[in-house]
Structure formats: C-alpha cells, structure tokens
C-alpha cells in the first residue's frame, strides 16, 4: 500500500514556520541532498507515532524519543539479535514523530542471527524473575541518584568551604556537570526501560498471534485479559487514595477533607486539628513514591504529578469519601476479576481441539504471564516516578536560566533542545564567572518567542497517519502490538486522512477497549485538572488517562480516548469496572464536544454521535 | 404389538435414545428440553401409535398385497400402488382410543399455550433419518398452521402416507428393506408465531472459529433466512463472554408470514421504514447465543440451530429453538495443528518472528 511521499509532505512547509528544522536533532530530518538516504526514506514505510505523541513534540521533550530510538533499536539489533529486524528509525515532520521498522533483508544474515537470538533471548526468558528482581534494584538506585542530584544556583561569592575545604571546584562547574548527569540518568533509565520490554512484547505478541490463529474472531482485549496482572503496581496510587479516604472517615476529618477543592486550604484547616495533623502525616507517608504518579502519560513536560498538583489526589479522595458515605463499595472487585479471568482462560482452552495446540497454549500462556507484569509495571518506575522527578529537576535548571535572563519564564526551557541548553548553560556559567552578560540573554528570548508561534502552528496541522510505502510483512513486535499496524489499521489510516468536516462526523472508530454499549452525554476533559466538571453518569472523553485519573472511573458510564491500545490504562480499568471503552480514536477530543449525546460500543470500537 | 408402549408422548418425555419410538426429530426436541433448552411444546404420535393404526385399520395387510411382486423399476406401477396406498391411509380413521389420546394431548397443549385450538405444525419424524438417502423415510412432510383436533388427525395421516411415495417404496425395494420394518412417528408442535427467526451456528461458518456464535436473523419465519432470499441481519457473538463483537444490519425487503386463509406461509414486503431496523434486539442476541452455548455443551460439538422469537409470548420466555443438529462442514475437516509437537514458547516466538505479520 502506497501513501504520500515523505519528502512531498515535508516540502509543504506551514507558512511562518520556515526553519523549524533547527528545533530538532538534524538526523530526524527527511532529506533531499543525500541521494542514498533520500531513496531509503522514499522506499520505507513511516507511520505517525500518535500512540505516544498526540501533539507535536517540544524540542526538549524529544529527549525521550531519542532515548527509546536508541534503546529499542539496540536491544533488538545489537543485544538480543532479533533475527528478522533491526531497530526502529525516526523522523520528524512539523513536530510530529514518524517511525519505521527496519528489516534485515538478507536471508543468510537472518539465519546467522537465529542461534544468537535463541541463546540471548532464551537466557532472559529462562531467568526472567531473577533478572527482573535485579532490574528493580538498578532502577530504584537510578531514581535515588536522580532525587539526590543537586542543581546548584550560581552565587555572587562562592562559599568559604570551597576555600577551607580546598575543593577546587565552583558551583558553575557543578551546574554544568550536574546538568550532564541529569540527562545521562534519563538516558540510563531508558536503557533499563527496554531491557525487558522487547522480549516482553514478543512473548505477548506471539501468544496473541497463536490465539488469533486458533480463533480468528477473538478480540485482543480477551487475550490481554488472560495475562493481565491483578496486583499491578500501577493500581497502587489509587489504592492509597482509597486508604486515605477511609482513614479520613476513621479520624473524623472527612468533612474538612471534602470542604474545599484546593489542597492548600484543606491542608491549612487540617493543621488546626490534632486528628487533622494525623491524617496529613498519613498522606505524607505515601507521597513517596506513590504521588509521583503522573496526571498524563509522563512523556511530556506538561504532565505534572500528584505531588505537583495535590488538588488532583484530593479530589480523588473526596470522591471516595462520598462513595463510602453512601455505602458504595470502592474496592476493586479483584476476586471477580480473577474468577472471570480464570473462567475465560479455561473456556478458550477447552475450545482448542488439538492436543498439541493445547500444550502450546499452556507454554505460551505461561511465558506471557511471566513477562507481563514487567510490561505493566515498568511504566510506574520510568514514565511516572522517574519522569516526574526529572521534569522538576529540569525546572530547576530553567529557573537558573531565567535568573540569568536567558529565558523569560521557567517553562520556556522546553522550547530548547537539550544540547542547546548545555551550550546556553556554558554561556551562563562563563558569563557568571567573568562577570559579564551572557550573549544568549539577547538571542534566546527572541528565538523562544518564535518557536512558540511555530508550536502553535504545528498543533493546527493534521499529521497524516502513514507516509511512504507499506511493506508486505511486518516482523517488528512493537510495531505490531503497540502501534497496531495491520491491514485494517492501514485502511483506517487512509480513511482518517479523508475526514474533511469534523463538525459533521457522526461516527468515530477506535480500538475496542472494553466491551458493552451505553448511551450518555459526553464530557471532554483535556487534562486531569478538568475532571472536576465531570457529572455522575457522563461519558469521559480524554486524550489519554493514567492512574491518577482512576477515581473518575467510579463516576463515569464509559470512556473514550484519543491515544492508547487495548493495554492502555483506560482499557484495563474499564474492563475491571465493567464499563465500555473505545481507545485510540485519534481525535475524539477534537471532534466530540461536552454535552453531545453519544452511543459507545466498546465491543466493536464504534462511537456514534447523535446530532 | 406391545401393550406397554405409549401411543402418544410429550416431547419432554423423549430423549436422544427415543429414536425408535418417536423418530429423530421428536427425540432431538426431547433431548433439547432435557438440556434445559426452550422449544415450542408438543407431543408425538409414536411408532407404536403408527403400527396400531396400520394394523387396526387393516392397512398393513393391504399394503403387503399391493406391493407383492411389484417391479421396483416399473415407475408407473409403483406410482399407481403408491397412490392407492396413500389414498387408503388418508381415508381411514384412527381407532377411537388413539383419537381420544391425540385429542386429549392437543387439548392440553392448547391449555398450556393459553390459546383455544392452538395452531400447530404437524410433521413426520422418521426413525432412520440419518441413513444415507433421505427417501428411505419418505418425504419430510410438514404441515403448518393446523388448528382443531380433526385437522390435526387428518394431517397426521398425511404424514404417515408420505412413507409410501413411489420413490420411498422403490428405495426400500432396491436396498432390501422390508416394508413391515418401516415405522414413522408424527410430531405435533405449537407453531412458533415468529416475530423474528433465523439460524445460528456455534462455530464461524466462514473460518471455523469455535470461539464465536454466528446468528442470522430476519423478521417473520425463518424461511427467508434459510432459503437465502434476503440478506439477513448478521451477528457475531463471543461464545465465552457473550459480547456481540460484530454486527451487520441489512436492508431486509421481504419476510414470511402466515396467510391464515390458506394456512400457508407467504412472502410479504417488509414496510420500508422497518427494512433497516435491527430484527433481533441485543438482549435477544445474547440470550440466543447463551442457548446456543448450552446446546453445544450438551451435544459436545458445534451445532447448526434454527430458532424463533415468538410474538405471542412475553419477552424473557419467547425465544425458542426449533431444531438443532451437529454442524457438518468444519467438523469433517481434518485440520493440522498450529503447533509443532513439543514446541516450546521460544520455538513458537522464533518461528512467528521469522514469518512476520503479512500486510496487504
């Protein structure tokens, strides 16, 4: 299947954004000057990574894209030697990331990679639990290192200790060094992120593949249901809110906790009572690590954590207190979920007619169940815990840049590439040491103002879902599972390009995330901060959801997201609560408006807008 | 003649092993009832009732005389004998005792259905349906919308006479079956006054997927679906969770209904505004699929099922199974297992990776 030529897409520069390429690493550009690279780009298949990036990337946020560009590719191609695939290549057009799996084309080379793959991947599969335990130690020590990292400000005069301790190093040097350390910790954390993920997905993909060959009509969500964990770390932050709700009632402070949506007001009121202080202590005891959970996916600087926005967990606690007072159970129905999972697994197994196939089923199921907890749990460590701390460290860097007049506001730092920040810090530090004004104080504010305008124009652009030439076969496990690249998705993508008039759309399609059909009024919440407007029984329409959204699921009738597959947070939680969900619609939050009457079919993935 | 065998018996008294007494159709209905499946109620005139009728009316002796020395290749003679036998069967009354028993059951059936002189289907239920060559059993005669005990008795005789079509006689002669051994039972079953009806497979007929139940439905009787005269509504239900995973609502231009004057079903046009209306509501789809799952479980193999939603009865008790038989197409296919014997998860992952996922 042929899509638009990438170079043609790129050539249509949005007026006023000329020169945008400098906002991103140079190797991310589709090129016309290098004939060989140009031909490769033309012949490859590139699809827009809308799963991770619903919006154009800010220059700084490109860090995680580069981090996984490296990590996913190296584990596929240089560490585990996955026989038929190398890595996943990346490009950017107008701030949107396009990716392309790179196959190994030579049959002999594929063959020579097989024994290495069997040995290396085999080692991980065989020792999975022990290696995963090691991973947890490595990851936690990386996070601790990050938390301990200081971003020093530049003093008028260095402390006397520098002299008496004969330290021989200035804060200026430490600022430069620690910025490097900060970035390196981020990259390291993403190395670990992929240590298990490629193999984890492979085990899942081929279990899925086996099941769908046995049962061609089997929905992906049912396969996921068989292997999903019940006690997943990602649920823990929400569990803590439930505990705190119960604790508030027990201590008799529930009235105060629910008295105001602003955390600062509630906190001040509680401090005046003994039982209030006791409850606040209980809150403090769980904030680390659980309140590092992000209110978004954690991928972007604007995804703030609960710790950053205490109003968010407070509203969750208040919702749970309300439910408890009405005598509604707020516990997750884990026993029911477990029993249902076991029933489904057994019934599907019984329908497999061949003895060999039942044995293979047992093998693959066992393998998928071993690896799956990692697939679910790494998110909390990396995207939530690590990232939440990381973004705030970067804000400290931004504050120093602001102090020295390089940027107007702390949040402007996201408009700079991480290597530009490094250069700018050199400018700041040398100027500080010398006692002169940094050059960037004149150039950067102007550049950032221009970049902000470019970002606004990028947001208006509709990124085509696919460009280039689709191959006949895709072998890269991530491409298949995470991005759901199939014949059907290719067809849907070409259909998406044709949505001419969003005001007259009456039907939207996404992935069937959780079964069931309901009708109700839409409530569009672009961020978790807007969930306060959500009324009981409405249908939540959100860009994506994360564990910090969990309390809303006891209020809503169904959930629709722009981004995410059947393993996304919204889909998993909706299945637990028995709510229909349609996920990965691409643009539901753009098309649906609050108050619209919707019909959501979570079994087919179709949303009808009653106009 | 055996005195302790019943002349009539209710479907719910029949089981899978009742074929010699009530034939295949009725015993399978009894089996379904025993499995907890809702089928339209009814009763059978047993093979014992059939034998008594044949001997009491003296028909059996006359048949022997008529058939003796007949050349099975001589179609003209065969047809003449057939016409004579059938005319005699249809003209002679049942014994008083048999008439009373049938009348009593028919009255009870009417009471059960809360309808005076309940309309019924009268159909033959042969004892050897599964033998090769359906002609052995005579035509599978079915008479619909029969009301009143006299009409019921009359059509029972017509079913019995179908055992003596020229083709059936010739078949038996050619294959060495003695006519005295032939027996037939007649089923009398409440007409499902179907609002909607159709077929259901407990396996995907297109790809053999055993995890789904596929339902085709249209308004009126199931004939329009079975015959393929309309594109029916189509539902694919997950057998394990009973979710509807796919649906196609088609434009259904015609459906079958009863013409009470002629007691025949006739095709009528579906009013335009209803043509694209879903003919089976979601709750019914789910309930039906649940029934399909129970039937499959009972028989232990994928099934091919005819069903109807009765408009005379309230929701929650109005879906009926009319017929259920093992699915034959996929069950006969010998499929190779996906897995190589003794393959580990790693082996499968590797071979899957090498094969990749085909696009285009």
Interface residues (C-beta under 8 A of the other chain):
Chain A: X1 X82 X83 X84 X85 X110 X114 X117 X118 X121 X122 X125 X202 X203 X205 X206 X209 X210 X213 X214 X215 X216 X217 X218 X219 X222 X343 X344 X347 X348 X351 X353 X354 X355 X356 X357 X359 X360 X363 X364 X366 X367 X470 X471 X472 X473 X474 X475 X477 X480 X485 X486 X487 X490 X512 X515 X516 X517 X603 X604
Chain B: X204 X207 X209 X210 X211 X212 X236 X238 X239 X240 X241 X243 X244 X245 X246 X247 X282 X335 X337 X338 X339 X340 X341 X342 X343 X344 X345 X346 X348 X349 X350 X352 X353 X354 X355 X356 X357 X358 X359 X360
